[in-house]
């Protein structure tokens, strides 16, 4: 599994690359994009290790690859709401996930949107400070996911995998 | 749908509560579609100076509180919030490659 900490380090290096004059937009864009991927891979790794035993390597690989970007963002949008949307509230029998997971979900949405702009918006201009804030947000999102309590994390991750059936 | 002036006022209120020392210069809000094609809100806040790095994590609470406020009005659009300092805003106007 890809080490999310190493991706964050890579993002920091891009953000603080030593170039003459103003930082290059290409460096800043790559940094923000890499920061998002750090969170995405942390999430994939968390799913694989939460649901599959360590000795089931092939099964872990399948779980690691189970999420796609678009659907995960859509589901994070719903899980980040407080109160949850009606269907989710009824299914989970609670008003909202804890602040830790809610903030993770909303940070994931914002980071993915930023990644998309960095990769595809020709007009985007950004600053080193803004990029550093994005990297810091990614680091915090990773920590939130790590520190979320297991009783909440399992249903949260299961929903990201499967959503709710109508 | 939420009125954009009301959204700006609420953003200012939340920001002042979470970052009492931050001096807000301008808040812009727009309706837009995000990369997934979902109706969304984009809010750009320009402040005199960014909050210290250690405190900037509270920006996630700004989004969280805005989402709750929007949800209470039946608005499930995601608010994408961007924070810039005045100096950054000036630099962006002249940013090259």
Interface residues (C-beta under 8 A of the other chain):
Chain A: X22 X24 X25 X26 X70 X73 X74 X77 X80 X81 X82 X83 X85 X99 X102 X103 X106 X107 X109 X110 X112 X113 X116 X117 X120 X125 X126 X127 X129 X130 X132 X133 X136 X137 X140
Chain B: X34 X35 X36 X38 X50 X53 X56 X57 X59 X60 X61 X63 X64 X67 X68 X71 X76 X78 X80 X81 X82 X83 X84 X85 X88 X91 X92 X95 X96 X97
